[in-house]
Amino acid sequence: MPFIHSAYAAVENTTVDSLVNAIIVGLLSPAIKFLFVLATVIFLYGVITYVVGSQGSDAKLDKGKKVMQWGIVGMFIMASAWGIVKVLCDFFGSCSQIGF
């Protein structure tokens, strides 16, 4: 029976603030950082494709432009996601605990 009481006590001490902190710190922050880096790499790939394509191939120029545009869109989405996390963090009042 002591195990049941300690498990119940652990659940009882969990607050919305600590749950939001755990989700932000453990899941959202690393995912957003990874996807932002991925979008930056995609953008740089588009730049390289555009520069290489500028030596005569119109298809490579178009492909480079499209990849750069999608890279910028991806970076914008990740910056927006980080802003949404910041708004949620401010709403729940947990920003000081995770370094915002």
C-alpha positions, 0 to 999 in steps of 0.5 A: 500500500505505501506504493499507492500512496506515494504514486497518488502523492506524486499525481496530487503535486502535479500542477498545470504549470509544471505540466506546461513546463514539462511539455515546453522544455521536454518536447516543444523547445527541442522540436522547434529548434530542430525544425528551425535548423532543418528549415535553415538547411533547406534554405541554404540548399536552395541558395546553393542550387540557385548559385550552381544553376546560375551557370546556365540551367533555367531548371536549376534556377527555378528549383533553387528559387522554390526551395529557398521560398519553402525554406523561408516559409519553414523558418517563418512557421518555426518562428511563429510556433516559438511565438505561440509557445511564448504566448502560452508560457506568458499565459500560464506564467511559467516563462521565468522557469524555462529561461524566456 
